[in-house]
């Protein structure tokens, strides 16, 4: 039996695109639409998982109020959140400066430093 005959046999026959060229293009278009829908659903599911993790984390911190020592920790973190946010802003500016410097110094010679996103991933 030739390869063509094997492909046209029972288990493979349903997987082949049948019909003329326009019907095949419509079938592929339908497949692409289904794939895009699945990807969008996956992204939505990931976003809801992140929200759920944040909620669980907040509930754990809320449970810390029941114990005196852990309550001190959560109160300290809540009072320091503004200062930590300012520190993160300064840290982001410093890291961005290093990334831009690395791209300008080594971008012409190293592929990992050719673009800003590659430098940020490398550093």
PEGIPE-V175265 format. One record per helix or strand. SS is the DSSP state (alpha for helix, beta for strand). FROM is the first residue (numbers start at 1). TO is the last residue. Records with the same first field share a line. If there is no record, write none. Layout:
SS: FROM-TO + FROM-TO
This chain:
alpha: 3-8 + 10-13 + 21-66 + 68-106 + 111-113 + 116-122
